[in-house]
Amino acid sequence: MEYQVHTFLNGIRLLFVPSASAISHACFLVKAGSRHERPEDLGVAHFIEHMLFKKTKKRNTNQILNRLESVGADLNAYTTKEYTCLHASFLKPFLDRTLELFQDVSFNSVFPEDEIIKEKGVVLDELASYQDQPEEAIYDDFEDLLFSNHPLGHNILGTINSVKAFKKENLERFIKENYRTNEMIIAVSGNYSFKRVVAIADKYYGSLPANEGIRHIPQKHTSESTNILSLKPISQAHIVLGTSAYDIYDNKKPGLLLLNNMLGGNSMSSILNLEIREKHGIAYTIESAYSPLSDTGLFTVYFGTEREKVDKALKLIYKEFKKLKSQKLSEVQLKKAKRKFIGQIALGEENRMGLLVSMAKSLMDHDVIDSLEEVFKKIEAVSNIELLEIANEILDEDRQTRLIFSPID
C-alpha cells in the first residue's frame, strides 16, 4: 500500500496513507503501555488514557467529547502492554479538527484531582466487571502466571490498591518518562494531498518541544511452566494453556503466525475447532492466539467446557500438538494453509482503521511498512520443515503453562 512519512524536528513522525474513501481515519500512537509502568504505578498507562478525555488547559470534558462527535465523528482510545492509541473516523473536512484535538488532549491535559477521584471509581468498576467475565479474566491471570513478577504479567487496568493510590504526580511522571516524542506517530488515511496533511500536522505538532525522557526499564522476564487450578463461582470451566513465544523481530514470526492460524485461528475450519467442537462436541469456543511483543511473545490456546470434559479436551489438544510436531505438512496442505491465511489478511485490509494502526505500529517498530505483497512473500517463504521446527518448539508440552478456572462444587 502506498504511504508517505514526514518527521518533525522534535522526532514525531507523520504517516500518511492516501485513500479515495469519503471517510477519513486518524490515530495518535505513542509507545507507552502497561509494561513501562513502575511497580507502584500499576495501571497508570490505562488510567491516563481515561483522563485524557477529562480536561485540558482550554476544554472541559463535554467540550472534548463533543469536539468530534458534534460533526458525526467517532472518537475512542485504548491501551495495550506497549502502546497507547487515540483514534478517530470522520468526514473529509474535519481533519484539522481531529489532529488539533489529539494534540490538545495528549499534550495539554491538566488531570484535576476531582476528575481523578471520579475516574478511579470508573476503573474500579471496570476491574470488577472483568471478574464477572471469566473468559476475559482468565487471560489476565494467565499472563500474570506466565510473566510472574514482571510488568508484562499484570492486568493493564492495574490493581484495586494501585488505582486507589493514584495521584496527579503519578500520571505526570509516567507521561514525562514515556510520552517521548521520538516514539510518537500521527497516522492519517484519507483523500488529501500529502502536502496538506503535513501542513495541518505541522501547525499542531511541529513546534512542540522534544521529549526523550529517561524511561523506567524493567528487568528481563523469565517464565517457567506451571499448572494451576482455581475454583470459581462459575457454571463451566475455562482453560488457557500456552507459553512465551517469538518477538516482533524474530525471523520465525511469519511461521508461527501461519501455524497459529492453522491450529486455532479465526475460522471455523481450524484444526482445533474441527476436532474439539465439530467432531467431539466438547466446547462451543476454542481458539489459539499469537501476540508478538518487542522482546518476547505469547502463544495461547483457550477453551470453555463442562468441568467433566476438561481432561478429554486437553488430551485431544495435545494429540493435535503431537501431530504437528511429528508429521511434516505435505506440499498440498501447506499451500492450502498459506492460501487461506493470505486471503484472510487481504480481507482484513477492509478494516481501514485497523490497517492504519497496524501500519503505524510497523513504522514504530521497524521504521518501514511492508506492502501487502511483501507480507505475502514472507508467508509463502515458510517451509514445512520450518513449521515442524516451530511446532516442536512452541507446542512442546513441557513448556506449556496451564490455568484452569473450575466451578466450585
C-alpha positions in Angstrom: 0.0 0.0 0.0 1.2 3.5 -0.9 2.3 5.7 2.1 4.5 8.7 2.9 6.3 9.7 6.1 7.4 13.1 7.4 9.5 13.5 10.5 9.3 16.8 12.5 12.3 18.2 14.3 11.1 17.0 17.7 11.1 13.4 16.4 7.3 13.0 16.0 6.5 11.2 12.7 3.6 11.7 10.4 2.4 8.7 8.4 0.0 9.4 5.5 -1.9 6.7 3.6 -3.9 8.2 0.7 -7.4 6.9 0.2 -10.3 7.7 -2.1 -12.8 6.9 0.6 -15.3 9.5 1.8 -14.4 8.6 5.3 -11.1 9.6 6.8 -9.2 8.0 9.7 -6.5 9.2 12.0 -4.7 7.8 15.0 -2.1 9.1 17.5 0.1 6.3 18.7 2.7 6.6 21.5 4.9 3.7 22.7 3.8 3.9 26.3 1.9 0.9 27.8 1.5 -1.1 30.9 4.9 -2.8 30.6 6.6 0.6 31.1 5.0 1.3 34.5 6.8 1.4 37.8 5.8 -1.3 40.3 4.0 1.3 42.4 2.1 2.6 39.4 0.3 -0.5 38.0 -2.5 0.6 35.7 -1.4 4.2 35.3 -1.0 4.0 31.5 -4.6 2.9 31.1 -5.7 5.4 33.7 -4.0 8.3 31.7 -5.9 7.1 28.6 -9.2 7.7 30.5 -8.0 11.0 31.9 -7.0 12.4 28.5 -10.7 13.0 27.9 -11.4 14.9 31.1 -9.9 18.4 31.0 -7.3 20.3 29.1 -6.0 23.9 29.5 -8.8 25.1 27.3 -11.5 22.4 27.3 -13.7 20.6 29.8 -15.0 17.0 29.4 -18.1 17.9 27.4 -16.1 20.1 25.0 -13.6 17.4 24.4 -16.2 14.7 23.7 -18.3 17.0 21.6 -15.4 18.4 19.5 -15.7 15.4 17.1 -19.0 13.8 18.0 -20.8 17.0 17.1 -19.8 16.5 13.5 -20.7 12.8 13.5 -17.2 11.5 14.0 -16.2 8.5 16.1 -13.5 9.1 18.8 -12.0 6.4 21.0 -8.8 5.2 22.6 -7.2 2.1 24.0 -4.1 0.9 26.0 -2.0 -2.2 25.5 1.1 -3.6 27.1 3.3 -1.5 24.8 1.1 1.3 23.3 -1.5 4.0 24.0 -3.6 4.9 20.9 -6.2 7.6 20.2 -8.2 7.1 17.0 -11.0 8.7 15.2 -13.0 8.3 12.0 -14.6 11.4 10.4 -15.7 13.1 7.2 -13.0 14.7 5.0 -13.5 18.3 6.1 -12.7 17.6 9.7 -9.0 16.5 9.6 -7.8 19.8 11.1 -10.3 19.5 14.0 -9.2 15.9 14.6 -5.5 16.5 14.7 -5.9 19.6 16.9 -8.0 17.6 19.4 -5.4 14.8 19.5 -2.7 17.4 20.3 -4.8 19.1 22.9 -5.6 16.1 25.0 -2.2 14.4 24.6 -0.1 17.5 25.5 -2.4 19.9 27.4 -4.4 17.6 29.8 -4.3 19.0 33.4 -5.6 16.0 35.4 -7.7 17.8 38.0 -7.9 15.9 41.4 -11.7 15.8 41.4 -11.7 14.1 38.0 -9.0 11.7 39.1 -11.2 10.7 42.1 -14.2 10.2 39.9 -12.3 8.2 37.3 -10.9 5.9 40.0 -14.4 4.7 40.6 -14.9 4.1 36.9 -11.8 2.0 36.6 -12.5 0.1 39.8 -15.9 -0.8 38.3 -14.1 -1.9 35.1 -11.9 -4.2 37.2 -14.9 -5.7 38.9 -16.7 -6.3 35.7 -13.8 -8.4 34.4 -14.2 -10.7 37.4 -17.8 -11.3 36.2 -16.4 -12.5 32.8 -14.2 -15.5 33.4 -13.4 -15.9 29.7 -11.8 -12.4 29.9 -10.3 -12.6 33.4 -8.5 -15.9 32.8 -6.3 -14.3 30.1 -5.1 -11.6 32.6 -4.5 -14.2 35.3 -2.7 -16.5 32.8 -0.3 -13.7 31.7 0.3 -12.9 35.4 1.2 -16.5 35.8 3.4 -16.8 32.8 5.2 -13.5 33.3 5.3 -13.6 37.0 6.7 -10.6 38.9 7.1 -8.7 35.6 5.2 -5.7 34.2 4.1 -7.9 31.2 2.1 -10.0 33.6 -0.1 -7.6 35.4 -3.5 -6.6 34.3 -3.5 -3.5 32.1 -6.1 -2.0 34.4 -3.9 -2.3 37.5 -5.0 -3.5 40.9 -7.6 -2.2 43.3 -4.8 -0.8 45.6 -2.7 0.8 42.9 -5.7 2.5 41.3 -6.9 3.8 44.6 -3.4 5.3 45.3 -3.1 7.3 42.0 -2.4 11.0 42.3 -1.7 13.7 39.8 2.0 13.3 40.2 1.9 9.6 39.2 0.2 10.5 35.9 2.6 13.4 35.2 5.7 11.3 36.0 4.6 8.5 33.6 4.0 10.9 30.8 7.3 12.7 31.3 9.2 9.3 31.2 7.2 7.6 28.5 5.4 10.1 26.2 8.6 10.5 24.2 8.3 12.5 21.0 10.7 10.2 19.1 8.2 7.3 19.9 5.0 9.1 18.7 3.3 8.6 15.3 0.4 10.6 13.9 -1.2 8.5 11.1 -3.8 9.8 8.7 -5.7 8.0 5.9 -7.9 10.0 3.6 -8.5 11.8 0.3 -5.9 14.5 0.8 -2.6 15.7 -0.6 0.4 14.8 1.4 1.4 18.5 1.4 -1.9 19.5 3.0 -1.7 16.8 5.7 1.9 17.8 6.6 0.9 21.5 6.8 -2.0 20.7 9.2 0.0 18.4 11.4 2.9 20.8 11.5 0.6 23.5 12.8 -0.1 21.4 15.9 2.9 19.2 16.4 5.8 20.7 14.6 6.8 23.2 17.2 6.2 21.0 20.3 9.4 20.6 22.4 11.2 17.3 22.1 10.9 14.9 24.9 13.3 11.9 25.1 12.8 11.3 28.9 14.6 8.5 30.7 12.2 5.5 30.8 11.9 3.1 33.7 13.2 -0.2 32.2 12.0 -3.4 34.0 14.2 -6.4 34.2 14.1 -9.1 31.6 11.2 -11.6 32.2 11.7 -15.3 32.9 8.9 -17.8 32.7 8.6 -21.4 33.9 5.8 -23.8 33.1 3.3 -24.5 35.8 -0.3 -25.8 36.2 -2.8 -24.0 38.4 -6.4 -25.0 39.2 -8.5 -22.1 40.5 -12.0 -22.7 41.9 -14.6 -20.1 40.9 -18.3 -19.5 41.4 -18.9 -20.2 37.7 -21.1 -22.7 35.7 -18.5 -24.0 33.3 -14.7 -24.5 33.2 -12.4 -22.1 31.4 -8.9 -23.1 30.4 -5.9 -21.3 28.9 -2.6 -23.0 28.1 0.4 -21.6 26.4 3.9 -20.3 26.5 6.2 -17.4 25.7 7.0 -17.1 22.0 8.9 -15.2 19.3 9.2 -11.4 19.4 8.3 -9.0 16.6 11.8 -9.1 15.2 12.2 -12.9 15.1 12.5 -14.5 11.6 10.2 -17.2 12.8 7.3 -14.8 13.4 5.7 -15.4 10.0 5.9 -19.2 10.5 4.2 -19.0 13.9 1.5 -16.7 12.6 0.8 -19.3 9.9 0.9 -22.2 12.4 -1.4 -20.4 14.8 -3.9 -19.6 12.0 -4.0 -23.3 11.1 -4.3 -24.5 14.6 -6.9 -22.3 16.1 -7.1 -19.0 14.2 -10.1 -17.0 13.2 -12.1 -19.6 11.2 -14.5 -22.5 11.7 -12.2 -24.8 9.8 -9.2 -24.5 12.1 -7.7 -27.8 13.4 -8.9 -27.4 17.0 -12.4 -26.2 16.1 -12.9 -29.1 13.8 -11.5 -31.6 16.3 -12.9 -30.3 19.6 -16.1 -28.7 18.6 -17.3 -30.2 15.4 -16.1 -33.8 15.9 -16.5 -34.3 19.6 -18.9 -31.5 20.6 -16.9 -30.6 23.7 -16.5 -26.8 23.5 -18.5 -24.0 22.0 -15.4 -21.8 21.7 -11.9 -22.9 21.2 -9.2 -20.7 19.8 -5.5 -20.1 19.7 -3.6 -16.8 19.6 -0.1 -15.5 19.0 0.8 -12.0 20.2 4.4 -10.9 19.3 5.9 -8.1 21.6 9.1 -6.1 21.3 11.2 -8.6 23.3 9.1 -11.7 23.6 5.7 -13.1 22.5 2.7 -15.0 23.8 1.1 -18.1 22.4 -2.1 -19.4 24.0 -5.0 -21.8 23.5 -8.3 -21.1 25.2 -11.5 -23.1 25.5 -14.5 -23.3 27.8 -16.4 -26.5 28.5 -18.2 -28.6 31.2 -15.9 -29.5 34.1 -16.1 -33.2 33.5 -14.9 -32.7 29.8 -11.8 -30.8 30.6 -9.4 -33.8 30.7 -10.7 -35.2 27.4 -10.4 -31.8 25.7 -6.8 -31.4 26.9 -5.9 -34.9 25.6 -7.3 -34.1 22.2 -5.5 -30.7 22.1 -2.2 -32.4 23.0 -2.9 -35.1 20.4 -3.1 -32.4 17.7 0.0 -30.8 19.1 1.8 -34.1 18.7 0.7 -34.5 15.1 2.1 -31.0 14.2 5.3 -31.8 16.0 5.8 -35.3 14.3 4.3 -35.0 10.9 5.6 -32.6 8.3 2.8 -31.0 6.3 2.5 -32.1 2.7 3.0 -29.5 0.0 -0.7 -29.6 -0.7 -1.6 -29.0 3.0 1.0 -26.2 3.2 -0.3 -24.5 0.1 -3.8 -24.7 1.3 -2.9 -23.2 4.7 -1.0 -20.3 3.1 -3.8 -19.6 0.6 -6.3 -19.4 3.5 -4.1 -17.2 5.6 -3.3 -14.8 2.8 -6.9 -14.5 1.9 -7.8 -13.6 5.5 -5.1 -10.9 5.6 -6.3 -9.4 2.3 -9.9 -9.2 3.6 -8.6 -7.6 6.8 -7.5 -4.6 4.7 -11.2 -3.7 4.5 -10.9 -2.5 8.2 -9.3 0.8 7.3 -8.8 2.0 10.9 -7.3 -1.4 11.9 -5.0 -1.3 8.9 -3.9 2.3 9.7 -3.0 1.5 13.3 -1.2 -1.7 12.2 0.9 0.4 9.7 1.7 2.9 12.4 2.9 0.2 14.7 5.0 -1.3 12.0 6.6 2.1 11.3 7.3 2.5 15.1 8.9 -0.9 15.5 10.7 -1.5 12.2 11.0 2.0 10.6 9.4 0.6 7.5 6.0 -0.8 6.5 5.8 -3.9 4.4 3.5 -3.8 1.4 0.8 -6.5 1.2 2.9 -8.2 -1.5 5.9 -8.3 0.9 3.8 -9.8 3.7 2.5 -12.5 1.3 6.1 -13.3 0.2 7.1 -13.8 3.8 4.2 -16.2 4.3 4.9 -18.0 1.0 8.6 -18.4 2.1 7.6 -20.5 5.2 8.6 -24.1 4.5 7.0 -27.3 6.0 10.4 -28.0 7.7 10.3 -24.6 9.4 6.7 -25.2 10.6 7.8 -28.5 12.0 10.6 -26.9 13.9 8.3 -24.1 15.2 5.7 -26.7 16.3 8.4 -28.7 18.3 9.5 -25.5 20.0 6.2 -23.8 20.8 3.9 -26.8 21.2 6.2 -28.7 23.5 4.1 -29.9 26.4 6.9 -29.4 28.9 6.9 -25.7 28.0 3.1 -25.2 28.5 1.8 -23.2 31.4 -1.9 -24.1 32.2 -4.5 -22.3 34.1 -8.0 -23.7 34.8 -10.9 -21.9 36.2 -13.2 -24.7 37.5 -16.7 -24.4 39.0 -17.0 -24.8 42.8 -18.9 -27.9 43.8 
